[in-house]
Structure formats: C-alpha cells, structure tokens
Amino acid sequence: MSIPPLSTADLAHGKLAWRSAGQATPLVLLHGLGGSSKSWEFQYRNLGDTFRVVAWDCPGYGASDDLAGPTPCVDDYVASVLGLIDVLGFETVELLGHSMGGVIASRLAARQPARVNHLVLSCTSVGWGNSRHASRAAGYKKRLNELRTLTAAEFGAARGATMVADDCDPSIRAKVAGIASEARLSGYGMACHMLMNTDNTAGIRNLAVPTLVISADKDQIASATQADELVHVIAGCQRVIMRGVGHTPYIEDPATYNATLRRFLAS
C-alpha cells in the first residue's frame, strides 16, 4: 500500500488537508514539528484493518493553509482538529499526538473529553510555555534560522539527524529527512511560537480520558524527563518506553509501535 492521497476541506482558517486509510474506528494522528501527513506510512498500511486512520497536514504544513496570524495559540490548532473531526462526521475518536501534535492533542482532550475515547501522547511534553523550559527558545530560534538559510535538503538532513537514533538504518533516516525537508517557514514559525507559549500542566491534571504516554530511550528531542513530567501530572495514565529508537518510533520500529497502540486502544 502506498501513502493514501490527500483530501481537503475548507475550515474556518482556510483549507485543511488530510490522508485516510481503513474504514473502522476513527484514529486521528497529529504529527510533530518536522512531520506531515506523510509521516504515518506504516500506520496507514498496518492499522487500517481495525481503524480508519486519519492524519492531517497541520495548518501551515503540506497542503494545509496557514492560520490567520503569525502568533497562533494552541486553541487555534485545537479548533482545526475539531473542524476536521466534524467534517468527517466523527462523534468520538481515538486521538494520537506526536511531539508538537501531543501538545495539541492533550489540550483538545482536556477541553473536549467527550470527543476522545483514548489519548496517546507520543514523544511529547506539556509544552514549553513556562519558566522551567525557557532554555528551549534558543533551540527553536536555531531551527528557524536553519530553515531560512539552508536549502530544503540541507534542512531536512539537519533535522533528520536529530530525529532518529544514531544507529538508525540510513533508509529510515532518509525518509525522515525527506519529510522534514518539506517544512514551510511560515507554518513552522507559527508552530514554534505555539509550543513556546503553551503549558498544559494545569489543564491535564484532571484529564478524564484514558491516556498512554510513549517515550523512546534514544530520543534526542523529547527526553525521558519530559515523559516523566506527563506521567506525574496525568493521574492513572499508562507508560511505555520503546527501546533502540529515537524521536520517530512510528517509523523506526513500526511493528512495536503499532502493537503498542492496538493493545492500549483495545483496553
């Protein structure tokens, strides 16, 4: 199976694009800062027997229009996810957010728990909008400067090098780099602003949705400390640590990642 074709709809902010495979229980996937709807090839391919796998191009990514202004908040992204869910006619969904997508997904689940059956937070955090994480700003500024000054291929290679384990198969590294190389400066900048100004800590303390936190032992971007923080805040959540993979476990070890999802979403 190849990656499914794009579909689009006009939402409040403009055009939103997504890909979809399968026909059963809706499973909505929200990609990370260096991803897109292309990130989920192995989930379209291997989970479509049980789920209708839907993955968006976040506003400002892929074929989706930018949000209206350069300084959006996380709730602007949440509104776009809800708009997509409504367009597709889903009352409730299984929701997975990876990295940046996890910040959006956890805010949505906290604000609209009746729309989410299970929540999966993959290699993510509570957000960086608090004094504990002020040092992250320099990292985002560096990435934005790279996106301005490097060629697309150079930027993708730079980001791909940090997103996978050091001993990752070169073909996987190339796949991750190729997706990252398609980032748009406007959308990437908006997403960085959102992450630096979001702190979901208070909102998820009483999260009323069954939640799984996935982390990876070779992740150079979302550390085990950040996963520990989520586990500490979200009462009763489950925790899985994937071994031998970096920040893209859904690509680096899709068999383990998908099996983990199946077990949790069946609970």
C-alpha positions in Angstrom: 0.0 0.0 0.0 1.3 3.5 -0.9 0.5 6.6 1.2 -3.1 7.5 0.7 -4.0 10.5 -1.5 -4.8 13.9 0.1 -8.3 15.1 0.7 -9.1 18.7 1.6 -11.9 20.7 3.1 -12.5 24.4 3.8 -12.5 25.2 7.5 -12.7 28.4 9.4 -8.9 29.2 8.9 -8.8 28.0 5.3 -8.0 24.8 3.5 -7.1 21.8 5.6 -5.6 18.6 4.1 -5.5 15.0 5.4 -5.0 11.4 4.4 -7.1 8.5 5.3 -6.9 4.7 5.2 -9.3 2.0 6.5 -13.0 2.1 7.4 -13.4 1.2 11.0 -12.9 3.1 14.4 -11.5 6.6 13.7 -7.9 7.0 14.8 -6.7 10.6 14.3 -2.9 11.2 14.1 -1.3 14.6 14.7 2.3 14.8 13.5 5.2 16.6 15.0 7.1 19.8 14.2 9.2 18.1 11.5 6.4 15.9 10.1 3.3 15.9 8.0 0.6 13.5 6.9 3.3 11.6 5.1 4.9 10.6 8.4 2.4 7.8 9.1 3.0 5.4 6.1 3.3 2.4 8.4 0.2 3.2 10.3 -1.9 3.6 7.2 -0.5 0.3 6.0 -0.8 -1.8 9.2 -3.7 -0.4 11.2 -6.3 0.1 8.5 -7.8 -3.3 9.3 -9.0 -2.1 12.7 -9.1 1.7 12.4 -9.9 4.4 10.0 -6.5 6.1 10.2 -6.8 9.8 9.5 -3.7 12.0 9.6 -3.7 15.7 8.9 -1.3 18.2 7.5 -1.3 20.6 10.4 -2.2 24.2 9.5 0.9 25.7 7.8 2.2 22.3 6.7 1.8 20.3 3.5 -1.3 21.2 1.6 -3.0 23.0 4.5 -3.3 26.8 4.6 -1.6 28.8 7.3 -3.6 30.0 10.3 -4.7 33.6 10.1 -1.9 35.3 12.1 1.8 34.6 12.8 1.3 34.1 16.5 -1.5 31.5 17.0 -2.2 29.8 20.3 -2.7 26.1 20.9 -6.5 26.5 20.9 -6.4 27.7 17.3 -4.9 24.3 16.4 -7.4 22.5 18.6 -10.2 24.3 16.7 -8.8 23.0 13.4 -8.6 19.4 14.7 -12.2 19.6 15.8 -13.2 21.1 12.5 -11.6 18.1 10.7 -13.4 15.6 13.1 -16.7 17.3 12.4 -16.1 17.4 8.6 -15.5 13.6 8.7 -18.7 13.1 10.8 -17.0 11.5 13.8 -18.7 11.9 17.1 -15.7 10.4 19.0 -12.2 9.4 18.0 -9.1 7.7 19.2 -6.5 10.5 19.3 -2.7 10.3 19.0 -0.5 13.3 19.1 3.2 13.0 18.4 5.7 15.7 19.8 4.1 19.0 18.7 0.9 17.1 18.0 0.8 15.8 21.5 0.7 19.3 22.9 -2.4 19.9 20.7 -4.0 16.6 21.4 -3.7 16.9 25.2 -5.3 20.3 25.1 -8.1 19.0 23.0 -8.7 16.0 25.3 -8.7 18.3 28.3 -11.2 20.8 26.7 -13.4 18.2 24.9 -13.1 14.9 26.7 -16.4 13.7 25.4 -14.9 13.6 21.8 -11.9 11.4 22.8 -12.1 7.7 23.6 -8.4 7.2 24.2 -5.5 9.6 24.1 -1.9 8.6 23.1 0.9 11.1 23.8 3.9 10.1 21.8 7.4 11.6 22.5 5.9 14.8 23.7 5.6 17.2 26.6 3.3 19.6 28.5 4.6 22.4 26.2 7.3 25.0 26.8 5.3 28.0 28.0 6.7 28.1 31.5 9.9 29.2 33.2 11.2 25.7 33.6 11.7 25.3 29.9 12.8 28.9 28.9 16.1 27.5 27.5 14.2 25.8 24.7 13.7 29.1 22.9 17.3 29.1 21.7 16.8 25.7 20.1 13.7 26.8 18.2 15.4 30.0 17.0 18.2 27.9 15.7 15.8 25.7 13.8 14.0 28.7 12.3 17.3 30.2 11.2 18.3 26.9 9.6 15.0 26.9 7.7 15.7 30.4 6.4 19.3 29.9 5.4 19.7 26.2 4.3 18.4 24.5 1.2 15.4 22.3 1.8 17.6 19.2 1.5 20.1 20.6 4.0 17.4 21.5 6.5 15.9 18.1 6.2 19.2 16.4 6.7 19.9 18.5 9.8 16.6 17.8 11.3 16.6 14.1 10.4 19.9 13.6 12.1 18.4 14.6 15.4 15.1 12.8 14.9 16.3 9.2 14.7 18.6 7.1 16.7 22.3 7.4 15.9 22.4 3.8 14.6 19.2 4.0 12.6 19.0 2.4 9.2 20.1 5.0 6.6 16.9 4.5 4.5 14.8 5.4 7.6 17.0 8.4 8.2 16.5 9.5 4.6 12.7 9.0 4.9 12.5 11.2 8.0 14.8 13.8 6.4 12.7 13.9 3.3 9.5 14.7 5.2 11.3 17.4 7.3 12.7 19.0 4.2 9.2 20.0 3.1 8.6 22.3 6.1 7.3 25.8 5.2 8.9 28.7 7.1 5.5 30.4 7.9 3.9 27.2 9.3 7.0 26.1 11.1 7.4 29.5 12.7 3.7 29.6 13.8 4.1 26.1 15.3 7.3 27.1 17.2 5.5 30.2 18.6 2.6 28.0 19.8 4.9 25.5 21.5 6.9 28.2 23.3 3.7 29.7 24.6 1.8 26.6 25.7 1.8 25.0 29.1 -0.8 22.2 29.5 0.2 21.3 33.1 -2.9 22.6 34.8 -5.4 21.5 32.2 -4.4 17.9 32.1 -4.2 17.3 35.9 -7.7 16.0 35.9 -7.8 14.5 32.4 -10.9 12.3 32.1 -9.6 10.3 29.2 -7.6 7.0 29.3 -4.1 8.1 28.4 -0.9 6.3 27.2 2.4 8.1 27.3 5.0 6.7 24.8 8.7 7.7 25.0 11.8 6.4 23.4 15.2 5.7 25.0 17.3 7.2 22.2 15.1 10.3 21.7 17.2 13.4 21.4 14.3 15.8 21.3 11.6 14.7 23.8 13.6 13.4 26.8 12.5 10.8 29.4 12.3 13.7 31.8 9.5 15.3 29.7 7.6 12.0 29.6 8.1 11.6 33.4 6.5 15.1 33.8 3.5 14.0 31.8 3.1 10.8 33.8 3.4 12.7 37.1 0.7 15.2 36.0 -1.8 12.8 34.4 -3.2 10.6 37.1 -3.6 6.9 36.2 -2.0 7.1 32.7 -0.1 4.2 31.3 3.6 4.5 30.2 5.6 2.6 27.6 9.3 3.2 26.8 10.4 2.0 23.4 14.0 0.7 23.2 16.6 1.3 20.5 14.7 4.2 18.7 14.8 7.9 18.6 12.1 10.6 18.1 10.3 8.8 15.3 9.5 5.4 16.7 6.4 5.1 14.5 8.9 4.9 11.5 11.9 3.4 13.2 10.1 0.4 14.8 6.5 0.5 13.4 5.8 -3.1 14.4 6.3 -2.4 18.1 4.7 1.0 17.9 1.6 -0.3 16.2 1.3 -3.3 18.5 1.5 -0.9 21.5 -1.3 1.2 20.0 -3.5 -1.9 19.4 -3.1 -3.1 23.0 -3.9 0.2 24.5 -6.8 1.2 22.2 -8.4 -2.2 22.8 -8.4 -1.7 26.6 
